[in-house]
Amino acid sequence: MTFQERQEFLKILQAHAQTVAICEACASTTRDLAAEVARGSLPRSSDLKTTIEEAERTLAQLASVREEVERLMTAFGSRS
């Protein structure tokens, strides 16, 4: 494997690691909100606003990861 191939492979691994971290954050937030509702309470408006803002950041990060994966797939000749 050449140095450039290794660098591209590492980019793919980093994108996957970032995706896993984002998914973990989403699952954790969803679990916490569901647990609060299950206890019979409603999340505070400020907590919901924070969750919405975090979701927007997460969606932007996932879009960046998707774009990088698609770029690498194109670069390596994958057909999607």
DSSP file (Angstrom, degrees, kcal/mol; ACC not computed):
  #  RESIDUE AA STRUCTURE BP1 BP2  ACC     N-H-->O    O-->H-N    N-H-->O    O-->H-N    TCO  KAPPA ALPHA  PHI   PSI    X-CA   Y-CA   Z-CA
    1    1 A M              0   0    0      0, 0.0     2,-0.0     0, 0.0     0, 0.0   0.000 360.0 360.0 360.0 128.7    0.0    0.0    0.0
    2    2 A T     >  -     0   0    0      1,-0.1     4,-2.5     4,-0.0     5,-0.2  -0.254 360.0-106.6 -74.5 167.0    1.5    3.4   -1.0
    3    3 A F  H  > S+     0   0    0      1,-0.2     4,-2.3     2,-0.2     5,-0.1   0.916 121.8  49.6 -60.0 -43.8    1.6    6.3    1.4
    4    4 A Q  H  > S+     0   0    0      2,-0.2     4,-2.3     1,-0.2    -1,-0.2   0.906 110.6  49.6 -64.3 -41.9   -1.2    8.1   -0.5
    5    5 A E  H  > S+     0   0    0      1,-0.2     4,-2.6     2,-0.2    -1,-0.2   0.906 110.5  51.1 -62.5 -40.5   -3.4    4.9   -0.4
    6    6 A R  H  X S+     0   0    0     -4,-2.5     4,-2.4     2,-0.2    -2,-0.2   0.911 109.4  50.3 -62.8 -42.0   -2.7    4.6    3.3
    7    7 A Q  H  X S+     0   0    0     -4,-2.3     4,-1.8     2,-0.2    -2,-0.2   0.909 111.6  47.6 -63.0 -43.0   -3.7    8.3    3.9
    8    8 A E  H  X S+     0   0    0     -4,-2.3     4,-1.8     2,-0.2    -2,-0.2   0.903 111.5  50.9 -65.1 -41.3   -7.0    7.8    1.9
    9    9 A F  H  X S+     0   0    0     -4,-2.6     4,-2.3     1,-0.2    -2,-0.2   0.904 108.5  52.0 -62.5 -41.2   -7.7    4.6    3.9
   10   10 A L  H  X S+     0   0    0     -4,-2.4     4,-2.6     1,-0.2    -1,-0.2   0.862 105.6  55.4 -64.2 -35.6   -7.1    6.5    7.2
   11   11 A K  H  X S+     0   0    0     -4,-1.8     4,-2.3     2,-0.2    -1,-0.2   0.907 107.6  49.8 -61.0 -41.4   -9.5    9.2    6.0
   12   12 A I  H  X S+     0   0    0     -4,-1.8     4,-2.3     2,-0.2    -2,-0.2   0.933 111.2  48.2 -63.4 -45.8  -12.2    6.5    5.6
   13   13 A L  H  X S+     0   0    0     -4,-2.3     4,-2.5     1,-0.2    -2,-0.2   0.904 111.2  50.7 -62.0 -40.9  -11.5    5.1    9.0
   14   14 A Q  H  X S+     0   0    0     -4,-2.6     4,-2.4     2,-0.2    -1,-0.2   0.892 109.1  51.6 -64.7 -38.7  -11.7    8.5   10.6
   15   15 A A  H  X S+     0   0    0     -4,-2.3     4,-2.3     2,-0.2    -2,-0.2   0.912 111.3  47.3 -63.7 -41.7  -15.0    9.1    8.8
   16   16 A H  H  X S+     0   0    0     -4,-2.3     4,-2.4     2,-0.2    -2,-0.2   0.906 111.2  50.8 -66.6 -40.4  -16.4    5.9   10.2
   17   17 A A  H  X S+     0   0    0     -4,-2.5     4,-2.1     1,-0.2    -2,-0.2   0.901 111.1  48.9 -63.3 -40.1  -15.1    6.7   13.7
   18   18 A Q  H  X S+     0   0    0     -4,-2.4     4,-2.4     2,-0.2    -1,-0.2   0.901 109.8  52.0 -65.3 -40.7  -16.8   10.1   13.5
   19   19 A T  H  X S+     0   0    0     -4,-2.3     4,-2.6     1,-0.2    -2,-0.2   0.920 109.1  49.7 -61.8 -43.9  -20.0    8.5   12.3
   20   20 A V  H  X S+     0   0    0     -4,-2.4     4,-2.5     1,-0.2    -1,-0.2   0.915 111.0  49.6 -61.3 -43.3  -20.0    6.1   15.2
   21   21 A A  H  X S+     0   0    0     -4,-2.1     4,-2.1     2,-0.2    -1,-0.2   0.902 111.5  48.7 -63.3 -40.8  -19.4    8.9   17.7
   22   22 A I  H  X S+     0   0    0     -4,-2.4     4,-2.4     2,-0.2    -2,-0.2   0.922 111.5  49.3 -65.1 -44.0  -22.3   10.9   16.2
   23   23 A C  H  X S+     0   0    0     -4,-2.6     4,-2.7     1,-0.2     5,-0.2   0.895 109.5  52.3 -63.1 -39.7  -24.6    7.9   16.3
   24   24 A E  H  X S+     0   0    0     -4,-2.5     4,-2.4     2,-0.2    -1,-0.2   0.916 109.6  49.2 -62.0 -42.5  -23.7    7.3   20.0
   25   25 A A  H  X S+     0   0    0     -4,-2.1     4,-2.3     2,-0.2    -2,-0.2   0.906 112.2  48.5 -63.5 -41.5  -24.5   10.9   20.8
   26   26 A C  H  X S+     0   0    0     -4,-2.4     4,-2.7     2,-0.2    -2,-0.2   0.932 112.4  47.5 -64.1 -45.8  -27.8   10.7   19.1
   27   27 A A  H  X S+     0   0    0     -4,-2.7     4,-2.6     1,-0.2    -2,-0.2   0.898 111.9  50.7 -63.5 -40.2  -28.7    7.5   20.8
   28   28 A S  H  X S+     0   0    0     -4,-2.4     4,-2.5    -5,-0.2    -1,-0.2   0.923 112.0  46.5 -63.9 -44.7  -27.7    8.9   24.2
   29   29 A T  H  X S+     0   0    0     -4,-2.3     4,-2.5     2,-0.2     5,-0.2   0.920 113.2  49.2 -63.9 -44.5  -29.8   12.0   23.7
   30   30 A T  H  X S+     0   0    0     -4,-2.7     4,-2.6     1,-0.2    -2,-0.2   0.924 112.0  48.9 -60.9 -45.0  -32.8   10.0   22.5
   31   31 A R  H  X S+     0   0    0     -4,-2.6     4,-2.6    -5,-0.2    -2,-0.2   0.923 111.5  49.1 -60.1 -46.0  -32.5    7.7   25.5
   32   32 A D  H  X S+     0   0    0     -4,-2.5     4,-1.9     2,-0.2    -2,-0.2   0.904 113.3  46.0 -63.8 -42.6  -32.3   10.5   28.0
   33   33 A L  H  X S+     0   0    0     -4,-2.5     4,-2.3     2,-0.2    -1,-0.2   0.917 113.3  49.4 -65.9 -42.9  -35.3   12.3   26.5
   34   34 A A  H  X S+     0   0    0     -4,-2.6     4,-2.7    -5,-0.2    -2,-0.2   0.895 109.6  51.9 -63.6 -39.9  -37.3    9.1   26.4
   35   35 A A  H  X S+     0   0    0     -4,-2.6     4,-1.5     2,-0.2    -1,-0.2   0.894 109.2  50.3 -63.6 -39.6  -36.4    8.3   30.0
   36   36 A E  H  <>S+     0   0    0     -4,-1.9     5,-1.8     2,-0.2    -2,-0.2   0.926 113.1  45.0 -64.9 -44.2  -37.5   11.8   31.1
   37   37 A V  H ><5S+     0   0    0     -4,-2.3     3,-1.8     1,-0.2    -2,-0.2   0.896 109.7  56.2 -65.7 -39.6  -40.9   11.4   29.3
   38   38 A A  H 3<5S+     0   0    0     -4,-2.7    -1,-0.2     1,-0.3    -2,-0.2   0.817 100.3  58.8 -63.0 -30.4  -41.3    7.9   30.7
   39   39 A R  T 3<5S-     0   0    0     -4,-1.5    -1,-0.3    -5,-0.2    -2,-0.2   0.545 124.2-106.9 -74.8  -5.7  -40.9    9.3   34.2
   40   40 A G  T < 5S+     0   0    0     -3,-1.8     2,-0.3     1,-0.4    -3,-0.2   0.505  82.5 116.0  95.0   4.7  -43.9   11.4   33.5
   41   41 A S      < -     0   0    0     -5,-1.8    -1,-0.4     0, 0.0    -2,-0.1  -0.681  59.5-129.0-104.4 162.8  -42.1   14.7   33.1
   42   42 A L        -     0   0    0     -2,-0.3     3,-0.1    -3,-0.1    -5,-0.0  -0.882  29.6-108.3-106.9 139.8  -41.8   16.9   30.1
   43   43 A P        -     0   0    0      0, 0.0     2,-0.0     0, 0.0   -10,-0.0  -0.354  41.5-103.7 -62.3 146.0  -38.4   18.2   29.0
   44   44 A R     >  -     0   0    0      1,-0.1     4,-2.3     4,-0.0     3,-0.2  -0.369  26.4-116.5 -67.1 151.3  -37.9   21.9   29.6
   45   45 A S  H  > S+     0   0    0      1,-0.2     4,-2.4     2,-0.2     5,-0.2   0.887 116.9  53.3 -56.1 -41.4  -38.2   24.1   26.6
   46   46 A S  H  > S+     0   0    0      1,-0.2     4,-2.2     2,-0.2    -1,-0.2   0.870 107.5  51.3 -64.9 -36.0  -34.5   25.1   26.9
   47   47 A D  H  > S+     0   0    0     -3,-0.2     4,-2.3     2,-0.2    -1,-0.2   0.905 110.6  48.6 -66.6 -40.7  -33.5   21.4   27.0
   48   48 A L  H  X S+     0   0    0     -4,-2.3     4,-2.5     2,-0.2    -2,-0.2   0.892 110.0  51.8 -65.8 -38.6  -35.5   20.8   23.8
   49   49 A K  H  X S+     0   0    0     -4,-2.4     4,-2.5     2,-0.2    -2,-0.2   0.918 109.9  49.2 -62.9 -42.8  -33.9   23.8   22.1
   50   50 A T  H  X S+     0   0    0     -4,-2.2     4,-2.5     1,-0.2    -2,-0.2   0.906 110.8  50.6 -61.6 -41.6  -30.4   22.5   23.0
   51   51 A T  H  X S+     0   0    0     -4,-2.3     4,-2.5     2,-0.2    -2,-0.2   0.904 109.9  49.9 -63.2 -41.9  -31.4   19.1   21.6
   52   52 A I  H  X S+     0   0    0     -4,-2.5     4,-2.2     2,-0.2    -2,-0.2   0.924 111.2  48.7 -62.7 -44.3  -32.6   20.7   18.4
   53   53 A E  H  X S+     0   0    0     -4,-2.5     4,-2.1     1,-0.2    -2,-0.2   0.909 112.3  48.4 -62.7 -42.3  -29.3   22.7   18.1
   54   54 A E  H  X S+     0   0    0     -4,-2.5     4,-2.7     1,-0.2    -1,-0.2   0.895 109.4  53.2 -65.1 -39.7  -27.3   19.5   18.7
   55   55 A A  H  X S+     0   0    0     -4,-2.5     4,-2.7     2,-0.2    -2,-0.2   0.895 107.5  51.3 -62.2 -39.7  -29.3   17.6   16.1
   56   56 A E  H  X S+     0   0    0     -4,-2.2     4,-2.0     2,-0.2    -1,-0.2   0.917 111.4  47.1 -63.4 -43.1  -28.6   20.3   13.6
   57   57 A R  H  X S+     0   0    0     -4,-2.1     4,-2.4     2,-0.2    -2,-0.2   0.911 112.3  51.0 -62.8 -41.8  -24.9   20.1   14.3
   58   58 A T  H  X S+     0   0    0     -4,-2.7     4,-2.9     1,-0.2    -2,-0.2   0.923 108.7  50.2 -62.2 -45.5  -25.1   16.3   14.0
   59   59 A L  H  X S+     0   0    0     -4,-2.7     4,-2.0     1,-0.2    -1,-0.2   0.887 110.9  49.9 -61.6 -38.7  -26.9   16.5   10.7
   60   60 A A  H  X S+     0   0    0     -4,-2.0     4,-1.8     2,-0.2    -1,-0.2   0.904 111.8  48.1 -66.0 -41.0  -24.2   18.8    9.4
   61   61 A Q  H  X S+     0   0    0     -4,-2.4     4,-2.4     1,-0.2    -2,-0.2   0.919 111.0  50.3 -65.2 -43.0  -21.4   16.5   10.6
   62   62 A L  H  X S+     0   0    0     -4,-2.9     4,-2.9     1,-0.2    -1,-0.2   0.882 107.8  53.7 -63.6 -37.3  -23.1   13.5    9.0
   63   63 A A  H  X S+     0   0    0     -4,-2.0     4,-2.5    -5,-0.2    -1,-0.2   0.904 109.3  49.1 -62.4 -40.3  -23.5   15.3    5.7
   64   64 A S  H  X S+     0   0    0     -4,-1.8     4,-2.1     2,-0.2    -2,-0.2   0.909 112.1  47.6 -65.2 -42.2  -19.7   16.1    5.8
   65   65 A V  H  X S+     0   0    0     -4,-2.4     4,-2.7     2,-0.2     5,-0.2   0.936 112.0  50.1 -63.9 -45.9  -18.9   12.5    6.5
   66   66 A R  H  X S+     0   0    0     -4,-2.9     4,-2.8     1,-0.2    -2,-0.2   0.918 110.0  50.6 -58.9 -44.6  -21.3   11.3    3.8
   67   67 A E  H  X S+     0   0    0     -4,-2.5     4,-2.4     1,-0.2    -1,-0.2   0.900 111.4  47.8 -61.0 -41.7  -19.7   13.7    1.3
   68   68 A E  H  X S+     0   0    0     -4,-2.1     4,-2.6     2,-0.2    -2,-0.2   0.917 112.2  48.7 -66.6 -42.8  -16.2   12.4    2.2
   69   69 A V  H  X S+     0   0    0     -4,-2.7     4,-2.5     1,-0.2    -2,-0.2   0.923 112.7  48.6 -62.7 -43.5  -17.2    8.8    1.9
   70   70 A E  H  X S+     0   0    0     -4,-2.8     4,-2.3    -5,-0.2    -2,-0.2   0.903 110.9  51.1 -62.8 -40.7  -18.8    9.5   -1.5
   71   71 A R  H  X S+     0   0    0     -4,-2.4     4,-2.6     1,-0.2    -2,-0.2   0.925 112.2  46.1 -61.0 -45.0  -15.7   11.3   -2.6
   72   72 A L  H  X S+     0   0    0     -4,-2.6     4,-2.0     2,-0.2    -2,-0.2   0.881 110.2  53.5 -67.9 -37.2  -13.5    8.4   -1.6
   73   73 A M  H  <>S+     0   0    0     -4,-2.5     5,-3.2     2,-0.2    -1,-0.2   0.920 111.8  45.8 -62.3 -42.0  -15.8    5.9   -3.3
   74   74 A T  H ><5S+     0   0    0     -4,-2.3     3,-1.5     3,-0.2    -2,-0.2   0.924 111.0  52.7 -64.8 -44.1  -15.6    7.9   -6.5
   75   75 A A  H 3<5S+     0   0    0     -4,-2.6    -1,-0.2     1,-0.3    -2,-0.2   0.826 112.4  44.8 -61.7 -32.7  -11.8    8.2   -6.2
   76   76 A F  T 3<5S-     0   0    0     -4,-2.0    -1,-0.3    -5,-0.1    -2,-0.2   0.284 120.1-107.8 -97.7  10.0  -11.5    4.4   -5.8
   77   77 A G  T < 5 +     0   0    0     -3,-1.5     2,-0.2     1,-0.2    -3,-0.2   0.679  60.6 158.5  80.3  18.8  -13.9    3.7   -8.6
   78   78 A S      < -     0   0    0     -5,-3.2     2,-0.5    -6,-0.2    -1,-0.2  -0.550  32.9-141.8 -75.8 139.9  -16.9    2.4   -6.6
   79   79 A R              0   0    0     -2,-0.2    -5,-0.0     1,-0.1    -1,-0.0  -0.896 360.0 360.0-102.1 128.4  -20.2    2.6   -8.4
   80   80 A S              0   0    0     -2,-0.5    -1,-0.1   -10,-0.0    -2,-0.0   0.393 360.0 360.0-118.4 360.0  -23.2    3.6   -6.2
